[in-house]
Each structure stands twice: as structure tokens, then as C-alpha cells.
Amino acid sequence: MAAWRAGQDAGLATVVHAFKSAPRLPGAAMLVAGDGTVSGSVSGGCVEGDVYETARRVLDSGQAELHRYGFSDDDAFAVGLTCGGIIDVFVEPVSPATYPELGEVAGAIEAGVPVAVAVVVEHEDPARVGRHLVVFADRTAGSLGSQRTDHAVIDDARGLLATGRNRMLTYGLDGQRMEDGMRVFVSCFAPPPRMLVFGAIDFAAALARQGHMLGYRVTVCDARGVFATRARFPEADEVVVDWPHRYLQAEVEAGNVDARTVIAVLTHDPKFDVPVLQVALPLEVAYIGAMGSRLTHDDRLARLRRAGVSEELLAKLHSPIGLDLGARTPEETAVSIAAEIIAVQWGGGKAPLRETTGRIHHDDLVG
């Protein structure tokens, strides 16, 4: 941003599509400033040298370029990915003239305001390539070249923004759906997803550390103020003293719980966990887990059924929480919970990779 604010040009390389075992997901970026300084990465080192030269060329020509990198069996010295994956990298010149909306985008990200950026990466009209459309929940800035295209992309970008996903979208040359000829990459910048941990116990402290490492904004909540203290949970973003069900309901009503939210109920005390699960289970969130022995689990299900919770909602509950790693300590248990959250998020099969075949990543990279 310093170069942009100073009116200087830079070359921005972004992974816009990935296949198979690609090293970086769509949205990974590398910036090459006019003085040659490099920030970021698009592949973890495999193709950075070639992308750097492309960015320098784009800086000179002012013309964006789209390149595909994959593994080459024919030429051992060819630029490619040793992992066997394939990535498409879009390299564009960035300056106040070519990307006047960037300042507004940076301001939104710094303020924690969700924003999506759509850029045309492929079109038969060179004048359309590299055009940007910035999409907020209630307004837009910029244009992709036509009103019809903008309207189509705005709807799709807001849908992606709600889930925090980046994706390549395909349209007809003027934004027609179910046609091709134009590809648009949408990058979503949303505040970190939330991890709500109920129960101020040592397992919660370990899970808060795991959640922080995974990029969640972690809240630990417990009705017992003597346990729910900042000193006991230094890596949590928030420590709240309140009844779990009351706090969760208030957060739902305030619009602070969404489809990316993860909920972990670690109280294993029916007076706390049954009421909070009654609030949690009807929600459209990413994950709901509850700690306890199998006896505790059976008793919890019986209490929830008596409270009127349907079998359909009970099926959403991951309990006993976590994967079977043989975990014993709070730290090991936190790893097992984090592993289950990741598996649920990306559709992992939870089996050792050496016992599986096919591509390693289970996300929808080619969507």
C-alpha cells in the first residue's frame, strides 16, 4: 500500500485457480514493487522466480498476463510445480491509475469490514482484462466493463463473501450465465471466523491456542467468573463471564454468528451444555461439538430429546468431540478437536493419507 499511496506501480501476482495437490490456494498473492522488492508467495518457492520475471515484464508493458504452472515430465528444467499440482497465476500492474479502488479495499480490510474484489482475468477484449469491481454488502465500486456483467458478478460475489471463499467464476462475454468466454476471479476479505468455546477449563485454554493458530477469533465463555479470567486464557481474543446459552443467543441476535462459526461446548455439565446446545443446534454454523465421555454423551442426548430437540438437529452434533487420536492431555485433545473441525470444513475422510488414494486436498478448488 505504501507504493500505491505514493503513486508508484507494482506487479501483483495472484493464484486464481488451483488443481490437484497445488501448494497454495486461490487468493495467495505475491507483490513485486517497482524497486524489485518482493512480498508474499504464490507457490512456496516452486515458480516464484518465473512469476517475479513476469511481474517485472508486466510493470514495463502495463498489460496483465495469465499463466498456468504445472508439473513437466518432459523437461526436468522447465518451470513447474514439483508437487504435481497446477495453478493459474494472474499477474497485473497495480497503481492508483489501474486500481483506484485499492485504497478503499485496504481501508475496509483494516476496519474489519467484509469486502470482495472481482477482477477479469480472461476475456477476448484486452480492455476488459484487469478491470476491478469492489463489492461490499451494501454498495460497490468500480466496474468490469458492462452493467450486465456487474450485476451478475455482484450477486455471486456477495454469496461468496458470506462464506469467506475465493473462487474463479465463468460467464459469457457480457456476463451471461451458463456461458463461457470470460473468467472472473473473486477474492473475499472477511473478518476471521469465530470459535466460541464454552467452559473455562484447561481443555478450553489448549483449544483457544489451537483456534488462534488456525486463524479464528476465539471467545471463551463461562458463567463462573473465578475461572473465566484473562490470565487463564491469554490467547483468547475475548473472555466472557455469562451463562453460555444467554451469551450465544445475544450474539445470534446481534448478527455475530455466521456459517463459518465453530462452537465447542466443553463444560460437560448438563446445566450449562444442554441449554447452550438448544440454542446452537438450530443454527447454520460450520461445526458444533460437545465434550464428555460416552456416558455423558448418552445422558446429554436424552436430556436434549426431552427438551424437544429433533433427531435431525441432534445429528449435527459432534460428540464425543474430536477425532480418535488417542489423546490424553488437554493439548493433545485440542489437536484432536482442531483436526475434526478441519476435516468437517474441507470434507476430509479422517484416514491416514498413506491408506488413501487420489488427490490430497478435499476442497472444491476446481469449482
Long-range contacts (C-beta under 8 A, 24 or more apart in sequence): 1-102, 1-103, 1-106, 3-33, 3-34, 4-94, 4-95, 4-96, 4-99, 4-102, 4-103, 5-103, 7-95, 7-96, 8-33, 8-34, 8-95, 9-34, 9-59, 9-93, 9-94, 9-95, 9-98, 10-34, 10-59, 10-93, 10-94, 10-95, 11-54, 11-55, 11-56, 11-58, 11-59, 11-91, 11-92, 11-93, 11-94, 12-55, 12-91, 12-92, 12-93, 12-94, 13-42, 13-51, 13-54, 13-55, 13-89, 13-90, 13-91, 14-42, 14-89, 14-90, 14-91, 14-92, 14-185, 14-187, 15-42, 15-43, 15-87, 15-88, 15-89, 16-66, 16-88, 16-89, 16-90, 16-121, 16-168, 16-183, 16-185, 17-87, 17-88, 17-168, 17-185, 17-365, 17-366, 18-85, 18-86, 18-87, 18-88, 18-365, 19-85, 19-86, 19-87, 19-365, 19-366, 20-84, 20-85, 20-86, 20-359, 20-361, 21-83, 21-84, 21-85, 21-359, 21-360, 21-361, 22-81, 22-83, 22-85, 22-86, 22-87, 22-361, 22-365, 23-81, 23-83, 23-85, 23-87, 24-87, 25-166, 25-363, 25-365, 26-166, 26-167, 26-168, 26-185, 26-365, 27-166, 27-187, 27-188, 30-55, 31-94, 32-56, 32-59, 34-59, 42-87, 42-89, 43-69, 43-81, 43-87, 46-80, 46-81, 46-82, 46-83, 47-79, 47-80, 47-81, 47-87, 47-89, 49-79, 50-79, 51-89, 51-91, 54-89, 54-91, 55-91, 58-91, 58-92, 58-93, 59-93, 62-93, 62-98, 63-93, 63-126, 64-90, 64-91, 64-92, 64-93, 64-121, 64-129, 64-130, 65-90, 65-91, 66-90, 66-91, 66-121, 66-122, 67-91, 88-121, 88-168, 90-119, 90-121, 90-185, 92-119, 92-130, 93-130, 98-130, 99-132, 100-142, 101-132, 101-134, 101-141, 101-142, 104-134, 104-141, 105-134, 105-189, 108-136, 108-189, 109-189, 112-191, 114-161, 114-188, 114-189, 114-190, 114-191, 115-161, 115-188, 115-189, 116-157, 116-158, 116-160, 116-161, 116-186, 116-187, 116-188, 116-189, 117-186, 117-187, 117-189, 118-144, 118-153, 118-157, 118-169, 118-184, 118-185, 118-186, 119-184, 119-185, 119-187, 120-144, 120-145, 120-182, 120-183, 120-184, 121-168, 121-183, 121-184, 121-185, 122-182, 122-183, 123-173, 123-181, 123-182, 123-183, 124-173, 124-181, 125-173, 128-182, 133-157, 135-161, 137-161, 144-175, 144-184, 146-174, 146-175, 148-174, 148-175, 148-176, 149-174, 149-175, 149-182, 150-175, 151-175, 152-176, 152-177, 153-184, 153-186, 156-186, 157-186, 157-188, 160-186, 160-188, 161-188, 161-190, 162-258, 162-259, 163-188, 163-259, 163-260, 164-188, 164-190, 164-193, 164-260, 167-367, 168-367, 190-260, 191-217, 192-216, 192-217, 193-217, 193-258, 193-260, 193-261, 193-262, 193-286, 194-218, 194-219, 194-256, 194-257, 194-258, 194-260, 194-261, 194-262, 195-219, 195-261, 195-262, 195-263, 195-264, 196-221, 196-248, 196-251, 196-257, 196-261, 196-262, 196-263, 196-264, 197-221, 197-236, 197-264, 197-266, 198-222, 198-244, 198-248, 198-263, 198-264, 198-265, 198-266, 198-267, 198-272, 198-273, 198-276, 199-244, 199-265, 199-266, 199-267, 199-268, 199-269, 199-272, 199-273, 199-291, 200-224, 200-227, 200-228, 200-229, 200-232, 200-233, 200-239, 201-227, 201-266, 201-267, 202-330, 203-266, 203-291, 203-330, 203-333, 203-334, 204-233, 204-264, 204-266, 205-232, 205-233, 205-235, 205-330, 206-329, 206-330, 206-331, 206-333, 206-334, 207-264, 207-266, 207-333, 207-334, 207-337, 207-338, 208-233, 208-235, 208-236, 209-235, 209-331, 209-334, 210-334, 210-335, 210-337, 210-338, 211-262, 211-338, 212-236, 212-237, 214-338, 214-341, 214-342, 216-262, 221-247, 221-248, 222-267, 222-272, 223-272, 243-272, 243-275, 244-272, 244-273, 244-275, 244-276, 245-272, 245-275, 245-276, 245-278, 245-279, 248-276, 248-279, 248-280, 249-279, 252-279, 252-283, 257-283, 257-285, 258-285, 259-284, 259-285, 259-286, 260-285, 260-286, 261-285, 261-286, 262-286, 262-287, 262-341, 263-287, 263-288, 263-289, 264-289, 264-290, 264-291, 264-321, 264-337, 265-289, 265-290, 265-291, 265-321, 266-290, 266-291, 266-321, 267-291, 268-292, 268-293, 268-296, 270-299, 270-300, 270-303, 273-300, 274-300, 274-303, 274-304, 274-307, 277-304, 277-309, 277-317, 278-304, 278-307, 278-309, 281-309, 281-313, 281-314, 281-316, 281-317, 282-313, 286-341, 286-344, 286-345, 287-318, 287-340, 287-341, 287-344, 287-345, 288-316, 288-317, 288-318, 289-317, 289-318, 289-319, 289-321, 289-322, 289-337, 289-340, 289-341, 290-317, 290-318, 290-319, 290-320, 290-321, 291-319, 291-320, 291-321, 292-319, 292-320, 292-321, 293-320, 294-320, 296-320, 318-344, 323-350
